[in-house]
């Protein structure tokens, strides 16, 4: 059972012309999944959005973001994070749709565990507790993981397959054992974090699993990483909910990445992860992160979602 969730406010964030993180990214994804018949809900603002964000992001940061966004232009924390009059609302729209998707994935379906896709922007996995980075303002996937714990889940696994390491997500959970953070990513690369030696700290030691991959890695190397490192770690952890930071910039033609992954590769990852979840009765929440090839992003996202359902890419 697959259902997508989005929010019209996600289109309101507009960077200067030529910026790779643009409304057309999401428009292409929505067009592809809707043409394929995937149900896509656009619910009202989620009532827990503010509380869920405040659980992970510092209050002083939220106020600084609000004031900066109210000016309608400029930057927040770095040149990667330009502001527009709609950035504040778009960021809340992304969180809201992600939480609605989480609610659905956390429910029980008649035909087995549910798969939800949060088709949202701005992306989130680079956002730190008190710092905007890498096109990201709120860490949507991390907020959803924390929210799932509040909804009664005890052990949440969050697998990030964006080509860039999710520094924000790792740092939000690296001293905790109730969220297992796993990442495959190009390394060395932006943002400079994600070495294999980064394994968590304190109570979270061993609950961060980074699989850095060299530029040029393609389907075979990713398949190896999943089979030999990601799946064994998931199996040992035995999560009761699975969140995916679903970035598609490891695609072979992505302008911001340096990997060689194909449509079939993204579909194959979905099959592996979907099989794992079905065998254990886990709901899945996939949250859109990166992916900047406007001609193919929708195709890639749909191929992965079909894989999660146990279907071929086409």
C-alpha positions as CSV (number, residue, x, y, z in Angstrom):
1,X,0.0,0.0,0.0
2,X,1.6,3.2,-1.2
3,X,0.4,6.7,-0.7
4,X,2.1,10.1,-1.3
5,X,1.7,13.3,0.7
6,X,2.6,16.8,-0.3
7,X,1.7,20.4,0.6
8,X,1.1,23.3,-1.8
9,X,3.2,25.6,0.4
10,X,6.3,23.6,-0.7
11,X,6.3,25.5,-4.0
12,X,6.6,28.9,-2.2
13,X,10.4,28.7,-1.5
14,X,12.1,30.3,-4.5
15,X,15.9,30.7,-4.7
16,X,17.5,33.0,-7.3
17,X,17.3,31.9,-10.9
18,X,19.7,29.1,-11.7
19,X,19.7,27.6,-8.2
20,X,19.4,23.8,-8.4
21,X,16.9,23.5,-5.5
22,X,13.8,24.9,-7.3
23,X,10.1,24.3,-7.4
24,X,10.4,22.4,-10.7
25,X,12.0,19.5,-8.8
26,X,8.9,18.8,-6.8
27,X,6.6,19.5,-9.7
28,X,8.4,16.8,-11.8
29,X,8.1,14.3,-9.0
30,X,4.4,15.0,-8.4
31,X,3.7,14.7,-12.1
32,X,5.5,11.4,-12.4
33,X,3.8,9.7,-9.4
34,X,0.4,11.0,-10.2
35,X,0.7,9.9,-13.8
36,X,1.5,6.4,-12.5
37,X,-1.7,6.4,-10.4
38,X,0.0,6.8,-7.0
39,X,-2.6,8.5,-4.6
40,X,-1.3,11.8,-3.5
41,X,-2.9,13.6,-0.5
42,X,-2.7,17.3,0.2
43,X,-4.0,17.6,3.8
44,X,-4.3,20.7,5.9
45,X,-1.5,21.9,8.2
46,X,-0.5,19.1,10.6
47,X,-1.4,20.2,14.2
48,X,1.8,18.8,15.7
49,X,4.2,20.5,13.2
50,X,5.4,23.2,15.6
51,X,5.8,20.9,18.5
52,X,7.6,18.3,16.4
53,X,10.1,20.8,15.0
54,X,10.7,22.3,18.4
55,X,11.6,18.9,19.7
56,X,14.8,18.9,17.6
57,X,15.5,22.4,16.4
58,X,16.7,25.1,18.9
59,X,14.1,27.8,19.7
60,X,16.7,30.6,19.1
61,X,17.3,29.2,15.6
62,X,13.6,29.1,14.8
63,X,13.2,32.7,15.9
64,X,16.3,33.7,13.8
65,X,14.9,31.9,10.8
66,X,11.5,33.5,11.2
67,X,12.9,37.0,11.4
68,X,15.3,36.5,8.5
69,X,12.5,35.0,6.3
70,X,10.2,37.9,7.2
71,X,12.6,40.2,5.3
72,X,11.8,38.2,2.2
73,X,15.4,37.9,0.8
74,X,19.0,37.4,1.8
75,X,20.6,34.3,3.2
76,X,20.2,32.1,6.3
77,X,23.6,31.0,7.7
78,X,25.2,30.2,4.3
79,X,25.2,31.0,0.6
80,X,23.5,27.7,0.1
81,X,20.4,28.9,1.9
82,X,18.8,31.9,0.1
83,X,15.5,33.2,1.4
84,X,12.4,34.3,-0.4
85,X,9.0,35.6,0.9
86,X,7.7,32.0,0.8
87,X,10.6,30.1,2.4
88,X,9.2,30.1,6.0
89,X,5.8,28.8,4.8
90,X,7.4,26.3,2.5
91,X,9.5,24.8,5.3
92,X,6.5,24.3,7.5
93,X,4.6,22.8,4.5
94,X,7.4,20.3,4.1
95,X,7.2,19.3,7.8
96,X,3.4,19.1,7.8
97,X,3.2,16.8,4.8
98,X,6.0,14.6,6.2
99,X,4.1,14.2,9.5
100,X,0.9,13.4,7.7
101,X,2.8,10.8,5.7
102,X,4.3,9.4,9.0
103,X,0.8,9.1,10.5
104,X,-0.3,7.1,7.6
105,X,2.8,4.8,7.5
106,X,2.5,4.2,11.3
107,X,-1.1,2.9,10.8
108,X,-2.1,-0.6,10.0
109,X,-3.1,-1.5,6.4
110,X,-5.4,-4.2,5.3
111,X,-2.8,-5.6,3.0
112,X,0.3,-5.3,5.2
113,X,2.6,-2.5,6.2
114,X,2.1,0.8,4.6
115,X,4.6,2.8,2.5
116,X,4.3,6.6,2.6
117,X,6.2,9.1,0.4
118,X,6.6,12.7,1.6
119,X,7.0,14.6,-1.7
120,X,8.4,17.8,-0.2
121,X,10.9,20.6,-0.4
122,X,13.0,22.3,0.8
123,X,15.0,19.1,1.7
124,X,16.1,18.6,5.2
125,X,19.0,16.3,6.1
126,X,21.7,19.0,6.2
127,X,19.8,21.1,8.7
128,X,21.5,21.1,12.1
129,X,19.7,21.8,15.4
130,X,20.6,25.5,15.1
131,X,22.0,26.0,11.6
132,X,20.7,26.0,8.1
133,X,22.9,24.2,5.6
134,X,22.9,22.7,2.1
135,X,19.5,24.0,0.9
136,X,17.9,22.7,4.2
137,X,16.1,24.6,6.9
138,X,14.2,21.9,9.0
139,X,15.3,18.3,9.1
140,X,12.1,16.7,7.8
141,X,13.1,13.1,8.1
142,X,14.6,13.5,11.5
143,X,11.5,15.3,12.8
144,X,9.5,12.4,11.5
145,X,11.7,9.9,13.3
146,X,11.4,11.7,16.5
147,X,7.6,12.0,16.0
148,X,7.4,8.2,15.4
149,X,9.0,7.7,18.8
150,X,6.3,9.9,20.3
151,X,3.7,7.8,18.6
152,X,4.8,4.6,20.4
153,X,7.7,3.3,18.3
154,X,10.7,2.4,20.4
155,X,13.5,1.9,17.8
156,X,13.5,3.8,14.5
157,X,16.0,3.2,11.7
158,X,16.7,6.1,9.4
159,X,18.6,5.2,6.2
160,X,19.9,8.1,4.1
161,X,20.9,7.3,0.5
162,X,21.3,10.9,-0.7
163,X,24.7,11.4,-2.5
164,X,25.6,13.9,0.3
165,X,26.0,12.8,3.9
166,X,23.2,13.9,6.2
167,X,25.3,15.7,8.7
168,X,22.2,17.3,10.4
169,X,20.4,14.0,10.9
170,X,23.5,12.3,12.2
171,X,24.3,15.0,14.7
172,X,20.7,15.2,16.0
173,X,20.8,11.5,16.9
174,X,24.4,10.6,17.4
175,X,24.3,10.4,21.2
176,X,21.1,8.3,21.3
177,X,20.3,4.6,20.8
178,X,16.6,4.9,19.9
179,X,17.3,6.0,16.4
180,X,19.8,4.1,14.2
181,X,21.2,6.4,11.5
182,X,22.7,4.8,8.4
183,X,24.1,6.5,5.4
184,X,25.6,5.7,2.0
185,X,27.2,8.7,0.4
186,X,30.0,10.0,-1.8
187,X,33.1,10.7,0.2
188,X,35.0,12.9,0.5
189,X,32.4,15.4,-0.6
190,X,30.0,18.0,0.8
191,X,29.5,18.6,3.7
192,X,32.8,16.9,4.8
193,X,31.2,14.6,7.4
194,X,30.4,10.9,7.2
195,X,33.6,9.1,7.6
196,X,33.4,5.4,8.5
197,X,34.9,6.2,11.9
198,X,31.9,8.3,12.9
199,X,29.9,5.7,14.8
200,X,28.0,7.8,17.4
201,X,29.0,8.8,20.9
202,X,28.0,8.2,24.5
203,X,24.7,6.2,24.7
204,X,24.6,6.4,20.9
205,X,28.0,4.7,20.3
206,X,27.5,2.1,17.5
207,X,24.2,3.5,16.4
208,X,25.6,5.6,13.6
209,X,26.6,3.6,10.5
210,X,28.4,5.5,7.7
211,X,29.3,3.8,4.4
212,X,31.4,6.3,2.5
213,X,31.8,5.5,-1.2
214,X,34.2,6.9,-3.7
215,X,33.1,9.1,-6.6
216,X,32.1,7.0,-9.6
217,X,30.5,4.2,-7.6
218,X,27.5,2.7,-9.4
219,X,24.9,0.0,-9.0
220,X,27.3,-2.9,-8.1
221,X,29.1,-1.0,-5.3
222,X,25.8,0.2,-3.8
223,X,24.3,-3.3,-3.9
224,X,27.4,-4.5,-2.1
225,X,27.1,-1.8,0.6
226,X,23.4,-2.6,1.1
227,X,24.0,-6.4,1.3
228,X,27.2,-6.3,3.5
229,X,26.7,-3.3,5.7
230,X,23.3,-1.6,5.7
231,X,21.0,-4.7,5.9
232,X,23.1,-6.5,8.6
233,X,23.0,-3.3,10.7
234,X,19.3,-3.0,10.2
235,X,18.8,-6.7,11.1
236,X,20.8,-6.4,14.3
237,X,19.0,-3.2,15.3
238,X,15.5,-4.7,14.7
239,X,13.7,-1.4,14.2
240,X,9.9,-1.1,14.5
241,X,9.7,1.7,11.9
242,X,11.8,2.6,8.9
243,X,12.4,6.2,7.6
244,X,14.3,6.8,4.4
245,X,16.0,10.1,3.5
246,X,15.4,9.5,-0.2
247,X,17.8,11.6,-2.2
248,X,18.3,10.8,-5.9
249,X,21.5,12.7,-6.6
250,X,23.6,9.6,-6.8
251,X,22.0,9.3,-10.3
252,X,24.5,9.0,-13.1
253,X,23.6,12.3,-14.7
254,X,22.9,14.4,-11.6
255,X,24.6,17.8,-11.9
256,X,25.6,17.9,-8.2
257,X,26.7,14.4,-7.7
258,X,29.5,12.2,-9.0
259,X,28.1,8.7,-8.9
260,X,26.9,6.3,-11.6
261,X,23.6,4.9,-10.2
262,X,21.0,4.0,-12.8
263,X,17.2,3.8,-12.7
264,X,17.5,0.1,-12.1
265,X,19.8,0.8,-9.1
266,X,17.2,3.0,-7.3
267,X,14.6,0.4,-8.0
268,X,16.8,-2.4,-6.7
269,X,17.4,-0.5,-3.4
270,X,13.7,-0.2,-3.0
271,X,13.2,-3.9,-3.5
272,X,15.8,-4.7,-0.9
273,X,14.4,-2.3,1.7
274,X,10.8,-3.2,0.9
275,X,11.5,-6.9,1.4
276,X,13.2,-6.2,4.7
277,X,10.2,-4.1,5.9
278,X,7.6,-6.6,4.8
279,X,9.4,-9.5,6.4
280,X,9.3,-7.6,9.7
281,X,5.9,-5.9,9.4
282,X,7.4,-2.4,9.3
283,X,5.8,0.7,7.9
284,X,8.1,2.8,5.7
285,X,8.2,6.6,5.3
286,X,10.4,7.8,2.4
287,X,11.1,11.6,2.5
288,X,12.4,13.4,-0.6
289,X,15.8,14.9,-0.2
290,X,18.1,15.8,-3.1
291,X,18.1,15.1,-6.8
292,X,18.7,17.8,-9.3
293,X,18.3,16.4,-12.8
294,X,14.9,18.0,-13.6
295,X,14.3,15.7,-16.6
296,X,14.7,12.5,-14.6
297,X,14.0,13.1,-10.9
298,X,10.4,12.0,-11.1
299,X,11.4,8.9,-13.0
300,X,14.0,8.0,-10.3
301,X,11.6,8.6,-7.4
302,X,8.9,6.5,-9.0
303,X,11.3,3.7,-9.8
304,X,12.4,3.6,-6.1
305,X,8.8,3.7,-4.8
306,X,7.9,0.8,-7.2
307,X,10.8,-1.1,-5.8
308,X,9.6,-0.6,-2.2
309,X,6.4,-2.2,-3.4
310,X,8.3,-5.1,-4.9
311,X,7.7,-4.0,-8.5
312,X,10.0,-3.4,-11.5
313,X,10.9,0.2,-12.4
314,X,8.6,0.2,-15.4
